[in-house]
Each structure stands twice: as C-alpha cells, then as structure tokens.
Amino acid sequence: MSERLLAADQELTVYARRAEVREHFGRLGAAVTDSLAEAADGAEVVHLALYSDEQLAEVTLGEGGLVAGLGPDTLLVSHTTGSPTTVRRIAEAGNGHMVDAPFSGGADDVLAGHLTVMLGGAPDDVMRARMTVGAYADPMVEIGTLGSALVVKLVNNALFAANIQLVAQAEQIANDLGVDTPTLARVIQESSGASYVMGLVAMMGSTTTLVDAAGHYMRKDIDVVREVVDGLGVDLGILGHVLDGGPARFEAR
C-alpha cells in the first residue's frame, strides 16, 4: 500500500518498528519514523493496516497512541478486520473522522492496484478516504455508516471459512473413495461445483496447505464474527454450524 501511495506521488510518512522497513521506505522516498506521534503530526490522512483489534486499539488508544495527537481534521482510515465497535470507540475518543476500510485480496492485488476495499463512514470522510485508498484499490465499495464495511467483511470471511470447511469435507470424501485432491479440484473447477476456494485448492494442492497459510486469519475473524453477533443477539444459523463443524482446524497464530 505504501509503495502504491508513493508511486501516486502522495507525500508519505511511514511508521515502522523495524529498522529494515524504515530503511526500505526511506530509499523509496518516504519520510520514515519510529514514533507514532511523528507519523500523525500534520497528516491529512492516517492509514492503519494492523493484524487485530487489539493492535488497532493499542496503536490508537494506548499510551502514546495516535488519537491523543490528532489534528481536528485528520482522517483515520483503518484496514484492520475487526469489530465495528472498536472503530466507533476510536472515532468517539478522537476527532470523529474515521473510515473503516477492510479489504479482500492480497499483496499482488495491492501492487496491481486492484484490491477490493469496502468503505464505511460519513459521506465526507469516505470521499476523502477514496482520494488515497484509490492508489491501490479498485473497486472501492461504499457500504454505509462507520462500522458497516466491517460487517460486510466479517460476513465475507465467515462465508469464506465455511466454504473451506465444505471443500475440505468434499476432499476427504473423494480421497476416501480413491480420487486424489488434484484430480478432484481440477474437474470440479470445470463443473457446477466450482468455487473460489476450490480454485485455491487446485493451485495449492490441498485444503491442508490452504489452512496452514490462512487458518490463523480465519480463526481470528471467526472469533470476531461470533463476538459481534452474540453481542447483537444474531443467530449465525447453519453458517455457524459449518464454521467449526468441518474437518479443517483453524488455529490461532
């Protein structure tokens, strides 16, 4: 994301804890810092791309966090997949200008400028977010109020995890009946049972390889989904049964 912002001639300050990361972006022309306060000082927009809600809260609300030093008009754009409650809490503690911008895709999509990014927030804030997020995102989908994009992202990831479970079960049945995984995946991808997950299995060789690579993300997001829906009294129904009911084991990192 930072590389795409620099390529779009955006004036960029990169905060990073590791010296080698700071050195890399310094060579690319970014200002670099190991201070959160310096990273946000005078910034029009601050982009946050963190692994978890806990990290997002620490960076924004913790000791020396971003919120305390934000300017009155500085916009926070959070790419972290977490709870809608967290981004609303951060917005309330700060200046109120925040957009949740969870995404679907990976590093290759970012570098190609084709990351799918969902945007939730006040219309003026979303419009401002599009000006920088557009350096690496296409499409950008406006969802609604702050936190609404995270709702869609969490449902998406729950459905993705459930699809992994279904494909893992299909793989197990086929293997038990004497058909290997590569054959199963290749044929199903040309048939009516084709899916994004089966395509990944065809490329990676097995659901085990896929789960080894992405399982900890799935575990984190499934736990957030359950926390959010339990808090709202929403029933996941059959989706909830499938998430942890299949042969795939999503383990925390």
N, C-alpha and C positions, 0 to 999 in steps of 0.2 A: 504493500500500500504506500509506504513512504517513497519507494523508488518511483512509483507511478505519479505521486504528487510532485516530486522533483522534476520528472520528465514533463509535467504540465506547467512548469515554471512557477510553481507555488513556493512562496517563501516559507521554509520549513525548519522547525526546531525539533530534534528527536531526543527524547529522554530514553536512556537505556542504562541499566545497572552494569552491564558487562562492557569492559573497555574495548574489546574487539568489535562490538557492534557500533559503539560510538566512533571508532576509528574508520569503520567501513563507510558510515554515512557522512563522516567528515570528508572523506575522499570524494564522495559523490556530490558534495557541495552543500550539504545541510549544516546548519548550526547544531551542535550536539551539547548535551548536558547530562550530569548525573543528579540534578536537582529538579524535583517536581515543580517547585516554586518558580524556578527559572524557565522551565518548559512552558508554563502557562502565562508567564509575565508578558502582558501586552498582546497576547494572542487573540485573534478574532474567533478562531475555531480550534478546539482541542479534540483530537480523535483518540479514543481509548479502545485498545484491542487486547483484552485480557482473557485468561482462561476461565475464570469462575466469578460468581457473585462475590465470594469472599475477597478475591483480589481486587475487584472493582470497588468494593466498599473501602478496602484498606487504602487504595490509591486516592480516592476522592474524599473520604470522610475520616480517615485515620489521622494520627499525629503527623503534622506536616503535609496533610493531604491537599489536593487541588482546590477543593471547594473554598477553603478559607481565603485564598488569594485571587479568586476570580474577579475579573472586571465586571461591571454591571451588565455588559452586553456580550460577554464571551459565551459562545455556544459550546456545550459538551455534546459530542457525538459518540455514543457507546456501541461498539460492535460485539460486546460480550453477550453470549447466550446465557441468560439467567432469568431471574424473576422480575415481572413488571413492577412488583412492589419496591424492589431495590432502586430502579431508575427513578421512580416517583419520589422516593425518600431522598435521593441525591439532589433531585431538582428542587425539592422543598428546602433542603439545607443550603442550597446555593442561590443563584440569582434567578432560578426558574426557567432558564433557557437550556433545554436538553432535548435530544432526539435519540430514541432507541433505534439502532440500525443493524440488527442481526443480519447475517448473510448466509447464503447457501453456495458452496463452491470451495475451491482450494487455491493454492498458490498459483497454479498455472492459469486459472481463470482471472485472478487478480492481475497478473503480469500481462495478460491479453486484453485487459480492460473489460472483461465480460462477467464479472462477479454479479450474482443476483443479490441485491440489497433491499431489505424491507425497511420502511421509514415510518416511525410513529412520533407524533409531536404536534405542537401548534403549527398552523399553516406557515407562518412567517419563519419559524425555526426550521421547518422541513425545507422550505425554499432555500434558506441559507446553507443547509447541510448538502443539498444537491450540488452546490457550486464546487465543493471539494470532493465529495463522495463520487461524483461523476468522473473523476480522474481514473478510477479503477472499476466502476460499476456500470453495467448495462445488462439487464434492466434495473432501474430503481423503481420500486413499487410503493406508493404512498398508501398506508393502511388506515390510519386514523389517529386518535389521541395518543399521548405518551404512554407507552407500555403495550399498545395494540400490536405493534410489529413483533414483539416478543411472544405474544400469544400465538400468532401465526407460525413463528419459527419453532416454538415448542411443540405445537401440534405436528408440524412437518417432521421434526426429529423423532417424535413418538411413532409416527407412521413409518418412518424410515427404519427405526429399530424393530418395529413389528414385522416389516417386510423381511428384514434379515432373519428373524425367527422363522417365518414361513418358508423362506428359501432354505434355511438350514434343515428344517424338517423334511422338505422335499428332497434335499440332497441325501439325507440319512435314509429315507425310504428307497431312493434309487440305488444307493450303494448296497443296501441290504438285499436288493433284488438283482444285483450283479451288473449295474450300469455305473461307470465311473463318472466323477464330477465333471471333468472337461466335456465329455460327450453330452451329458445331461444339459449343461449350461449352453453349449453351442446349439443344440437342437431347440431348446425352449426359447432361446432368443430369436429364433426364426418362426416361432409358433405363437399361439394366442396367450400363452402364459408368460410372455416376455415381460421383463421389468428392469428398472434401473439397477436394482440390487443384483439380479441375476447377471446383468451385464458386467458388474464389478466382479462377481464370482468367476465369470468366464475369463476375465482379464487377469485376476489374481490367483485363480486355481482352486480356491475352496472358500467356504464361509469362515473356516478357522483362520485363514490368513487375513481375511477382511476384519474379523472381530479382533484379532491381535493388533491390527493397525488402528482401528477406530472404536474399539469396545469401551475404552475409558471415557471417551466423549459421550457415547451412548448412555453409560451408567450415570454420568453427571447430569445429562439432560433429562433422562427418565426420572431421576430423583427430584429435579426441579419441577417437572410436569406434575408429578404426584403431589408435591408440596403445594403448588398453586391450586390445583383442582380440589384438593382436600380442604384448603382454606376457603374456597368458594362454594363448597358443597356440591361439586360437579362429579358425576359418575363417568368414569372412562369406559365403562361397559366392556364389550368384547376386546377393544383395543388394550385395555388394562390387563386382561387375562393373557393376551398374546405376548405382551412385552416381556414378561418374566416366565412365561409358560412353555417356551420352546427349548430346543437343545443348546442354543447359543448362550454363553455366560458372559455377561458384560461386567467386567471387574473395574473397580476404581483404580486410578493411577497411584 
